[in-house]
Amino acid sequence: MSEELTRRLERCYTGVVHDVMRGMGLSDFTLPPELRPLLPGQTLAGPAFTVEGKAGAFDAHETLLSWTGLLSAAKPGHVWVCQPNTEEVALMGELSAETLKNKGVRGCVIDGLSRDTEFMIEMGFQAYFKAYTPRDIVGAWLPKAVDEPIKIGAVWIRPGDYILADRDGVVRIPAEIVEEVVEKSEAAISTENKVRTAILAGTDPQQAYLQYGKF
């Protein structure tokens, strides 16, 4: 079920999903606009595999052992979503992205930094993050929670909640209502297509809105 939902969600876009959830009376589901895509034309969707970490001074071996353990725990078909609680070190890089991609992880959303940018672009691994740095986690970062709820901006993300990300940004869809949101989004896209056709045919925009109830 989740793979089919992921494919259907991937064909939607964040603007229409946002409008659908706003219309359902939901709030606090749009992640901060500072999170930008590495591959702007590539949509990312799927259930969340959540990671939270802490910065500090740690043993180098311990940090690498913990990091590789995190990569081992990542779930195929999911989006790696990370609250690193630091903007000092990169929380994604070439070998990690290659590992996750080979495991079937669809991409990542990080409330922090990334590195090895050219390699990640070349391998086509979609990542959302704030900025770049060459600094890595060695001796400086450890995970403190895996597959537990995390908070990015004002948005709580639980394991299994769905993520949709495109050039416009990132939204979180609660797992309990993702099917309803996808169905309503698909219907809204169909209506938008009718409005677009009407506008292109010369229909007055206000008349098109009144006819279809959407603009």
Secondary structure, DSSP 8 states (H G I E B T S, - for coil): -HHHHHHHHHTS-HHHHHHHHHHTT--S-B--TT-EESSTT--EEEEEEEEEEEES---HHHHHHHHHHHHHH--TTSEEEEE-S-SSSBS--HHHHHHHHHHT--EEEESSEE--HHHHHHHT--EEESEE-S--STTTEEEEEESS-EEETTEEE-TT-EEEEETTEEEEE-GGGHHHHHHHHHHHHHHHHHHHHHHHTT--HHHHHHHHS--
